[in-house]
Amino acid sequence: MTNPKGPVLIEREEAAAIGPDAAPPVPDLAPVPEGRAMQTLAVLAARPRSRLGRFFWGAAAALVGFMASVATWRFVEGLLATHPVIGWIAAGLTALFVLAALLVALREAAAWARLGRLDRVHKAALAAAGSGDLKAAGRVVDGLVALYGSREDTAWGRARLAERRGDVFDADALLSLAEAELMAPLDRAARSEIEAAARQVATVTAFVPLALADVAAALTMNLRMIRRIAEIYGGRAGAIGGWRLLRTVLTHLVATGAVAVGDDLIQSVAGGGLLSKLSRRFGEGVVNGALTARVGVAAIEVCRPLPFAVLPKPRVTALVSRALAGLFGTGRAADDGKS
């Protein structure tokens, strides 16, 4: 037996069968779009506020307001002492400013009251449907008719409801009839607003590379979309009410995990277009548009006076498909009946 002078090679029989065609595919290491703009917006809006923080900002606002009032009073008083005519002009302008501030405050209070009215009608409808009380359901329908009495887009539905209402003797059937006749045109208008907002957010995210510009655009467009949805269903969210409504909607989405992108819906949307595969910015735009659609659906659930029973609830996939169809090569136009 001789000692080998080189390495010992042991050939494996199956090695010959392994070739380039049988090698495993190279993993795709490209980053998956995450929709950072909408993620950041949701986290900032849903961040819990501490009592100490609210106390601090309330005290700061009161102090600044008091100092501004004293400074204005001294300014007007000084002008009255030295230049009476100019002083009276300053006093009149100050009075006009105070009057305008009071009118704005009254408008905000009225807008918040209208949103509260929608919430009360929604709770009353749920209670009437749960108890089967026909009289309670009738009061809910009367409230809806009064709420939309001056709306042209519900005139035909109100006429149909008044014509068929006498033939219904069941609470669920009466609420279903009211939903079918009154909510259908409003749902279509709300879906259009969601599609427009999703398209705008996706476009800005894809074509504006500035830092935080996509976050600012998402904030502005989502706030406008939520305010428009509230107006469609009979509410009117003012400046303060719109912020509170946006916070309520986004807090609900964060609590339910609906702003997460690691699910089949967002992954399918993000990977649906060729441009989204070639450019991360386009992929981010698609995901931000999809998350905006989710915010819109949540806003419908918050602002709609009747819960979904007969009419189909808007689906995010259908909304995103219609909003982004042809924009980045994503999706296909969905049928209205499936939305």
TASULFEN-V812208 format. One record per backbone hydrogen bond with DSSP energy under -0.5 kcal/mol. NH is the residue of the N-H (numbers start at 0). CO is the residue of the C=O. If there is no record, write none. Layout:
BEGIN
NH|CO ; NH|CO
END
This chain:
BEGIN
8|6 ; 9|7 ; 10|8 ; 14|11 ; 15|11 ; 15|12 ; 16|13 ; 17|14 ; 18|16 ; 21|18 ; 22|19 ; 28|26 ; 38|34 ; 39|35 ; 40|36 ; 41|37 ; 42|38 ; 43|39 ; 44|40 ; 45|41 ; 46|42 ; 46|43 ; 53|49 ; 54|50 ; 55|51 ; 56|52 ; 57|53 ; 58|54 ; 59|55 ; 60|56 ; 61|57 ; 62|58 ; 63|59 ; 64|60 ; 65|61 ; 66|62 ; 67|63 ; 68|64 ; 69|65 ; 70|66 ; 71|67 ; 72|68 ; 73|69 ; 74|70 ; 75|71 ; 76|72 ; 77|73 ; 78|74 ; 79|75 ; 80|76 ; 81|77 ; 82|78 ; 86|78 ; 86|82 ; 87|83 ; 88|84 ; 89|85 ; 90|86 ; 91|87 ; 92|88 ; 93|89 ; 94|90 ; 95|91 ; 96|92 ; 97|93 ; 98|94 ; 99|95 ; 100|96 ; 101|97 ; 102|98 ; 103|99 ; 104|100 ; 105|101 ; 106|102 ; 107|103 ; 108|104 ; 109|105 ; 110|106 ; 111|107 ; 112|108 ; 113|109 ; 114|110 ; 115|111 ; 116|112 ; 117|113 ; 118|114 ; 119|115 ; 120|116 ; 121|117 ; 122|118 ; 123|119 ; 124|120 ; 125|121 ; 126|122 ; 127|123 ; 128|124 ; 129|125 ; 130|126 ; 131|127 ; 132|127 ; 133|131 ; 136|132 ; 137|133 ; 138|134 ; 139|135 ; 140|136 ; 141|137 ; 142|138 ; 143|139 ; 144|140 ; 145|141 ; 146|142 ; 147|143 ; 148|145 ; 150|147 ; 151|149 ; 153|150 ; 154|151 ; 157|153 ; 158|154 ; 159|155 ; 160|156 ; 161|157 ; 162|158 ; 163|159 ; 164|160 ; 166|163 ; 167|164 ; 173|169 ; 174|170 ; 175|171 ; 176|172 ; 177|173 ; 178|174 ; 179|175 ; 180|176 ; 181|177 ; 182|177 ; 182|178 ; 183|178 ; 185|181 ; 186|182 ; 187|183 ; 188|184 ; 189|185 ; 190|186 ; 191|187 ; 192|188 ; 193|189 ; 194|190 ; 195|191 ; 196|192 ; 197|193 ; 198|194 ; 199|195 ; 200|196 ; 201|197 ; 202|198 ; 203|199 ; 204|200 ; 205|201 ; 206|202 ; 207|203 ; 208|206 ; 212|209 ; 213|209 ; 215|211 ; 216|212 ; 217|213 ; 218|214 ; 219|215 ; 220|216 ; 221|217 ; 222|218 ; 223|219 ; 224|220 ; 225|221 ; 226|222 ; 227|223 ; 228|224 ; 229|225 ; 230|226 ; 231|227 ; 232|228 ; 233|230 ; 234|229 ; 235|110 ; 237|235 ; 241|237 ; 242|238 ; 243|239 ; 244|240 ; 245|241 ; 246|242 ; 247|243 ; 248|244 ; 249|245 ; 250|246 ; 251|247 ; 252|248 ; 253|249 ; 254|250 ; 255|251 ; 256|252 ; 256|253 ; 257|252 ; 258|252 ; 259|256 ; 262|260 ; 266|262 ; 267|263 ; 268|264 ; 269|265 ; 270|266 ; 271|268 ; 274|327 ; 276|272 ; 276|273 ; 277|273 ; 278|274 ; 282|278 ; 283|279 ; 284|280 ; 285|281 ; 286|282 ; 287|283 ; 288|284 ; 289|285 ; 290|286 ; 291|287 ; 292|288 ; 293|289 ; 294|290 ; 295|291 ; 296|292 ; 297|293 ; 298|294 ; 299|295 ; 300|296 ; 301|297 ; 302|298 ; 303|299 ; 314|338 ; 318|314 ; 319|315 ; 320|316 ; 321|317 ; 322|318 ; 323|319 ; 324|320 ; 325|329 ; 326|323 ; 327|323 ; 329|323 ; 337|334 ; 338|335
END
